[in-house]
């Protein structure tokens, strides 16, 4: 495996792990704040990111690369409200997309078409993740500070997210 690509894939493992831990912290905040639906959503997102990380780990190992399990930064644990929470969610997804795009670029520079092909799954996944994050944040912006709106958002988030995934 090309050393540059191996380093980038190990970095991507870290980004996926960091996102998983960030979403776990978000779920915990939502749970403690009474937003059970939002908590379930972020527990699910955390697990999804862990799966993304594991998929990368297995791929690097299968290709004969050396995986480096990263040390992670402590995730942000408190939020002023749902808008800030979902702004952080969108920001995180946009960052991961940017990093995946960098891996793709380097794959093309190094003519590593096998990794390029593997990473296409992540490109598609990130398109969906960013679209969902934007949709949820848009809904919260429409709701504004309406507490009954937040209640309904919390109650319906799993349905909203599932509908977005199927769109």
N, C-alpha and C positions, 0 to 999 in steps of 0.2 A: 504494500500500500504506500502510495506517495506520502512522504512525511508531512507536507503542507496540508494535504487533505485529511490525514490522520489527526493532526492538531485541530483543524477546524471541526471535525466530527466530535472530538473530545470536548471542544468548547461547546458544541451544540448539546452534548450530553449534559453539560453543566447548566445551560440555559433552560433546558427542559426540566431538569431537577429543581432549579430555582423557581420556575413557574409553578411546579407542583407544590412546593413548600409555600409559595406566596398564596396560592389558592386555598391551601389548607388553613393558613392563618386568616384569610378572608372568611372562610367557612366558619371558623371558630368565632370570629368577631360577630358574624351574622347570627350564629347560634346563641351567643351570649346576649345579643341585643334584641332577641325575640323574632328575628326574621328567619323562621324555620325553612321556608321555601328557598330563600336565597342561600341559606346554609347548605341545604341539600344540593343545590345547583353547584356551589363551589366545591363541596366534597367530591362531587362527580367530576368536575373540571380538574381537580387535583389528581384524582386517579387517572384520568385521561392523559395528563402530562407525564405522569410516572410511566404509563405504558409507552408513550412516545420515547421517553428516555431509554427504557429497557430495549425497545426495538433497535435503537441506535447502538447500544452496548452489544447486543447480539450480532448486529451487522458488522461492526468493527472486528469483533472476535472471529466471525466466520471468514472475514477477508484476510485474516492473519495479522491484523493490527494490534496495537497495545492500547487497551482501555485505561484511562485514568479516571478513577472515581473522585469527583471534585469535593472540595470543602465549599460549603455554601454560606452565603451571607444571611444574617437573621432577617426574615421578611418583615415588612411593615405589618403591625399588629392592630392598630386602631385607626378608625375612620370617623369623620365628622357626620357621615350619613351615606345613604345608598348611592348618591351621585358620585361622591369621591371614590367609593368602592368600585363602581363600574367604570369610572375614568381610569383608575389604576389597571383594571382588567383590560381595557382597550389598549392602554399604553404598553402593557406587558405583551399582548398579542402582536402589536405592531413591531416591537423590538425583536421578537422571535422571528417574525416574517423577514425583517431586514437581515438577520443573521443567516437564515436559510438561503436567502437570495445571494448572500456573499459566498456561501458554500457552493451553490450552483455555478456562480461566476468562476470560482477557482477550479471547479471540476472541468469546465469548458476550457480554461486556460491550460490545464494540465492534461487535457484529452482523456480524462477519467470518466468515461461514459457509463461504466457500471455504477459508480457512486451517483452520477448525475441522474441516471434512471431511478435508482433507489430513492433519491431525494424528491422526485416528482410527487410522491405520495404526500410528503410534508408540505409541498407547495399547495396542493389541493386542500389539504387539511387547514392550512393557515388562511386560505381564502374564506373558508367556511367559518373559522373561529373569529376572524376580524369582522365579518358580516354580522355574525350573531352579537358580538360585543357592541357594535355600532347600533344595531337594532334595539338592544336592551337599553343602551344609554339614551337613544332617541326617545324611547318610551318614558324613561325617567325624566327627561327634560320636558316632555309634554305634561307629565304629572305635576312637576314643580314640587312645592312644599306641601301638597295636599296629603295629609296623613291617611285618609281613606284610600287615596290612590296608591300610596305605598303599601297599604294592607292588601289591596287587590293585586298589585304587582307581585308581592311576596307569595300570595296564594297561587298565582297563575304562572310564575316564572318557568316552572318545569314544562308546562304546556307551550308557553311562548318559545322556549328554547328548542323543544322538540319540533314545533312547526317550522322554525327557522332551519333546523337541520334537514328537514324533509323538503324544503323549498328548492 
